[in-house]
Every structure is written in structure tokens, then in C-alpha cells.
Amino acid sequence: MEILVTGATGFVGNSLIKRLLQGNNILTAAVLYGEDTANLPTKVKRVIVQPLSESSDYSIALHHVDIVIHLAARVHIMQDNAMNPLQEFRQANLHGTVRLARQAVQARVKRFVFISTVKVHGEETIMPYHEDSLLAPLDPYSVSKAEAETILRQIAEETGLEVVIIRPPLAYGPGVKANFRQLMRVVNFGVPLPFASIHNRRSLIFVENLADALTCCAIHPQAAGQTYLVSDGEDVSTTELIRRIAPALGKQARLFPLSTNVMRLVCKVLGESAAFDRLFGSLTVDTSKIRRELDWKPPYTMEEGLQKTAEWFMSQF
């Protein structure tokens, strides 16, 4: 099986390449000019490609490819200085994805696996999202992903390309950045946190579990044309997450209670209302479809995933 992976050097890509190499697969990584490929195994072929856009050319990278796993994207940016963020996200995540998919059809690729995001459904849940939940993306990143999903399904109907869409929640693991890494840093420093009375629920996925799910969706016959939500299968509150991260880092969780109304006001005053939602809101998913249809289950527990993440984090010092 010949598989092309875009975004192969990224956070998810590193784990996916390792997982795919466990099978009898021939792998090609689509990389940008000047991109650091030192972490790519020597068995992986590199093909230099252009940044994702409506005119990018992936034809050489698609030569003899059976399956495309498309991870490359313009990802969510906390402080986005673009004049028109939605336009920038659409250029890569919508137009670039559609261009790649149409070139994949021309190259007679059989299957196209697209990593989307749970946030195409929205930012918060009362009941867990499932694959048929209403699409209600709220930021430019998730809007561009939802739009790409729509066009990919149209291409599938027109051409017979087997499109598989994966919608993960927040992924963590070795190499994680942004909010999760910052949370680990704060816990490691022993900073007291006012989160003792938070009772939200969040779905997460360990990056190696996500890589395994992507691999399953790339090769399982029943995955063709399907959309799947994935997670570790265990939902936690922000409080529980901190209490699990702390011992993995060899620390003690230092938590004290503070009214959520007070914290909401503080975040609003600081212009960080979105941060409040991420810390105190609930966002959960129902993964029964992929478990039922593909007999998939996460190979690692959340405890194992957090331990591996903590070991990596401590190795950076």
C-alpha cells in the first residue's frame, strides 16, 4: 500500500508516520521547501510541494499513491494578525484541500482521509456531539474545515473517491504545544490554581491514539465514505486533568476553589473570555460509531498518554 501523508513533520504527523511504518506500507511525505525533515525515518520518501492553495501542484507526490492522509493545514492561531483570517484559513484548509483532492482523483488515488476538528460542531456541549450533530463552526479555522468537508463529499459523489473524515477533539502527547503545554508548565512550577470546584467535561485524545484511528480509517474497508469522531474514550474535568497531570510530572496538584462567576468576570476584564470557555466549558464526543463500525478502540489509556506526555515534557529541561 502506498500512502502519501501531508503534514508529516507536524505534531500528529510524527506519530502517524511511526504508526504507518508498523504495517507493510510504502510512505511518502509531502514537505515544504526548507522544512525540517530530520525526524522523518529514512524509509519515508520526501517530495517537496508548494504551500496549500488553490493552485498548488501535488501531482508528483501523488504518483503511484493509493491513499492520501491529509494532515497539513493552517491551524488555529491564538493571536492571528492576518487582515482577513477567514480568507487565510480558506486558502489552505479549503482551497488547498480541494485542489489536493481533485489532483488525487486524477492520479487514481483510492482513498482520501481528511483530519477535520470536533469544533465544526461548535465550542461547547450539553450532550456529547455525534457525527450527525448540527454543524455550527464559530471561528475561521473550524469554518474552513467544515467547508472543506462539504466539498470533499461532493467530490466523492462525483468521482467515487473514498473520502473519510476524522473529527478529533484536543490532542495531547509528546511535542504538544499551546494551551496543553502551558498547563503542564504551570502545574510543574507548582502554581496554585483556582480550579478545585470545576465540574465541566472535556474529551481529549492522545496523539498516538489519533494516529492509530487515522491508520484504521485509511485501511479499513468499512470506513469508505464515513465520518468519525474520536477520543480517548474518557472525559475529564479541568480539575481532574490537573490532578492527573501533576503526579505524572512528579508534583502535587495545588488547587483551591474560586467562584466560576468571579473567574468569568476576571477573564472578561482581561479580554480572555475564550480562555474561560476552554478552561470551564464542556466539549465531549460520542465515539460509539467508530468503535462499532470499525471495531476501533484506543490502544492507550488516558493515564498512559499523560504519562508519556509528562516524560517528554520533563526531558526538555
C-alpha positions in Angstrom: 0.0 0.0 0.0 1.4 3.4 -1.0 0.4 6.2 1.3 1.0 10.0 0.9 1.0 11.9 4.2 0.8 15.7 4.2 1.8 17.5 7.4 4.1 14.5 8.1 6.6 16.5 10.2 3.9 18.1 12.4 2.7 17.1 15.9 0.2 14.5 14.6 2.3 13.6 11.6 5.2 12.4 13.6 3.1 9.8 15.4 1.2 8.8 12.3 4.4 8.1 10.3 5.6 5.8 13.1 2.3 4.0 13.3 2.0 3.5 9.5 5.6 2.1 9.4 4.4 -0.7 11.6 2.5 -2.1 8.6 3.7 -3.1 5.2 3.3 0.4 3.7 5.3 2.5 1.4 5.2 6.1 2.7 5.7 9.4 1.0 5.8 12.7 3.0 4.8 15.9 1.2 7.1 18.5 2.7 7.6 22.2 2.0 10.9 23.6 0.7 13.2 24.2 3.7 11.1 22.2 6.1 13.0 20.3 8.8 12.6 16.6 8.0 15.3 15.4 10.5 12.6 13.4 12.4 11.3 11.6 9.4 12.6 8.0 9.2 14.9 7.2 6.3 12.4 4.8 4.9 10.0 7.6 4.2 10.3 9.2 0.7 10.3 13.0 0.7 8.6 15.1 -2.1 8.8 18.9 -2.0 5.5 20.5 -2.5 4.1 24.0 -2.6 2.1 25.5 0.3 -1.6 24.6 0.2 -3.6 26.9 -2.1 -6.0 26.7 -5.0 -3.0 26.5 -7.4 -0.6 24.2 -5.6 0.6 21.2 -7.5 0.8 17.8 -5.8 0.9 15.7 -8.9 4.5 14.4 -8.4 3.8 13.5 -4.8 0.7 11.6 -5.8 2.4 9.3 -8.3 1.5 5.7 -7.6 -0.3 6.6 -4.4 -3.2 4.5 -3.2 -4.2 6.5 -0.1 -3.8 10.2 1.0 -3.9 11.1 4.6 -4.2 14.9 4.7 -3.0 16.5 7.9 -1.4 19.7 6.6 -3.4 22.8 7.4 -3.3 26.3 8.7 -4.0 25.6 12.3 -5.8 27.7 14.9 -3.8 30.7 15.9 -4.4 32.4 19.3 -3.2 35.9 18.2 -3.9 36.0 14.5 -2.6 39.2 12.9 -3.9 38.4 9.4 -6.0 41.2 7.9 -8.7 38.6 6.9 -8.2 35.4 9.0 -11.0 33.6 7.3 -9.6 34.2 3.9 -6.2 32.9 5.0 -7.7 29.8 6.6 -9.8 29.1 3.5 -6.8 29.4 1.2 -5.0 26.5 2.9 -7.8 24.4 4.5 -10.5 24.8 1.9 -9.0 25.7 -1.5 -5.7 23.8 -0.9 -7.6 20.7 0.3 -10.0 20.7 -2.6 -7.1 21.2 -5.0 -5.2 18.2 -3.5 -8.4 16.0 -3.6 -9.1 16.8 -7.3 -5.4 16.0 -8.1 -5.8 12.8 -6.1 -8.7 11.8 -8.3 -6.7 12.5 -11.5 -3.9 10.3 -10.0 -6.4 7.5 -9.4 -6.0 7.6 -5.6 -8.5 5.3 -4.0 -9.0 6.9 -0.6 -8.6 10.4 0.9 -8.5 10.7 4.7 -9.1 14.2 6.0 -8.5 15.4 9.5 -11.1 18.0 10.5 -12.0 19.1 14.0 -14.8 18.5 16.5 -15.2 22.2 16.5 -17.1 22.1 13.3 -20.0 21.3 15.6 -19.3 24.2 17.9 -17.4 25.1 21.0 -19.5 23.6 23.9 -21.8 20.7 24.6 -24.6 19.8 26.9 -24.8 16.3 25.4 -21.9 14.7 23.6 -21.5 15.5 19.9 -22.1 12.7 17.4 -21.4 12.5 13.7 -24.8 13.7 12.8 -24.9 16.7 15.2 -25.6 20.1 13.6 -22.5 21.8 12.1 -22.1 25.2 13.8 -18.4 26.3 13.5 -17.7 29.5 15.3 -14.1 30.5 14.3 -12.3 30.9 11.0 -10.3 27.6 11.5 -13.4 25.4 12.1 -15.4 27.3 9.4 -12.7 26.4 6.8 -12.7 22.8 7.9 -16.4 22.5 7.7 -16.5 24.0 4.2 -13.7 21.6 3.1 -15.8 18.6 4.5 -18.7 19.7 2.3 -16.7 20.0 -0.9 -14.9 16.7 -0.3 -18.2 14.9 0.0 -19.3 16.5 -3.3 -16.0 15.3 -4.9 -16.6 11.8 -3.5 -20.1 11.7 -5.0 -18.9 12.9 -8.4 -15.8 10.8 -8.7 -16.0 7.8 -6.4 -13.1 8.9 -4.3 -13.4 7.3 -0.9 -13.4 10.2 1.5 -13.1 9.5 5.2 -13.4 12.4 7.7 -12.0 12.4 11.2 -13.1 15.0 13.8 -10.8 14.9 16.8 -11.0 16.9 20.0 -7.9 18.5 21.6 -4.9 16.2 21.0 -2.0 15.9 23.5 1.2 13.9 23.6 5.0 14.4 23.2 5.6 17.6 21.2 2.3 19.2 22.2 2.3 23.0 22.2 -0.1 25.8 23.0 -2.6 25.6 25.9 -1.8 22.0 27.0 1.9 22.6 27.2 1.3 25.8 29.1 -0.9 24.0 31.6 1.8 21.4 32.1 4.3 24.2 32.7 2.1 25.8 35.3 1.5 22.5 37.1 5.2 21.7 37.0 6.1 25.1 38.6 3.6 24.4 41.4 1.5 27.4 40.8 -1.7 27.3 42.9 -4.7 27.2 40.6 -8.3 28.3 41.4 -9.9 25.3 39.7 -10.9 23.0 42.6 -14.6 23.3 42.0 -14.8 23.0 38.3 -17.2 20.2 37.1 -17.0 20.5 33.3 -16.3 17.6 31.0 -13.8 17.5 28.1 -13.0 14.9 25.6 -9.3 14.6 24.7 -7.2 12.3 22.5 -3.6 11.1 23.0 -1.8 11.7 19.7 -0.8 8.0 19.4 -4.5 7.1 19.7 -5.3 9.6 17.0 -2.6 8.1 14.8 -4.0 4.7 15.3 -7.5 5.9 14.4 -6.2 7.6 11.2 -4.4 4.4 10.2 -7.6 2.4 10.8 -9.6 4.8 8.7 -7.0 4.7 5.9 -7.1 0.9 5.5 -10.5 -0.4 6.9 -12.9 -1.3 4.0 -15.9 -0.1 6.0 -14.5 3.4 6.6 -15.1 4.4 3.0 -17.4 7.5 2.8 -17.7 7.8 6.6 -17.2 10.5 9.2 -15.9 9.6 12.7 -15.5 11.4 16.0 -12.6 10.0 18.1 -11.3 10.4 21.6 -9.5 8.5 24.4 -13.0 7.4 25.4 -12.7 9.0 28.8 -14.0 12.5 29.6 -12.4 14.6 32.4 -12.9 18.0 34.0 -10.2 20.5 34.0 -9.8 19.8 37.7 -9.4 16.0 37.1 -6.9 16.7 34.3 -4.7 18.7 36.5 -4.9 16.1 39.2 -3.7 13.5 36.7 -1.0 15.6 35.1 0.6 16.5 38.5 1.6 13.0 39.6 2.8 12.2 36.1 5.2 15.1 36.5 6.1 14.1 40.0 4.3 17.0 41.5 1.3 17.6 43.8 -1.7 19.4 42.4 -2.2 22.7 44.1 -5.9 23.6 43.7 -8.2 25.9 45.6 -11.9 26.8 45.0 -13.0 30.1 43.5 -16.4 31.0 42.1 -16.7 30.5 38.4 -18.6 33.7 38.2 -15.6 35.6 39.6 -13.3 33.8 37.2 -15.6 34.6 34.3 -15.5 38.3 35.2 -11.7 38.3 35.6 -11.3 36.6 32.1 -13.8 39.1 30.6 -11.9 42.1 32.1 -8.6 40.7 30.8 -10.1 40.1 27.3 -9.8 36.3 27.7 -13.4 35.2 27.5 -12.3 32.4 25.1 -9.8 31.2 27.6 -12.6 30.9 30.2 -14.7 28.8 27.8 -11.7 26.5 27.1 -11.0 26.0 30.8 -14.5 25.8 32.2 -16.8 24.8 29.3 -17.7 21.3 28.4 -17.0 19.7 25.0 -17.5 16.0 24.7 -17.9 13.5 21.9 -19.6 10.2 21.3 -17.2 7.7 19.7 -19.5 4.7 19.5 -19.7 4.9 15.7 -16.0 4.2 15.0 -16.0 1.6 17.8 -19.0 -0.2 16.3 -18.3 0.0 12.6 -14.5 -0.4 12.6 -14.0 -2.2 15.9 -11.6 0.5 16.8 -10.6 1.3 20.4 -7.8 3.5 21.7 -4.6 1.4 22.2 -3.5 3.7 25.1 -5.5 4.8 28.1 -5.5 8.4 29.1 -3.3 7.6 32.1 -0.7 6.1 29.7 -1.0 9.0 27.3 -0.5 11.6 30.1 2.5 9.7 31.5 4.2 9.6 28.1 3.5 13.3 27.6 4.9 14.1 31.0 8.0 12.1 30.4 8.6 14.0 27.2 7.9 17.4 28.9 10.4 16.7 31.6 13.0 15.6 29.1 13.0 19.1 27.7 14.7 20.6 30.8 
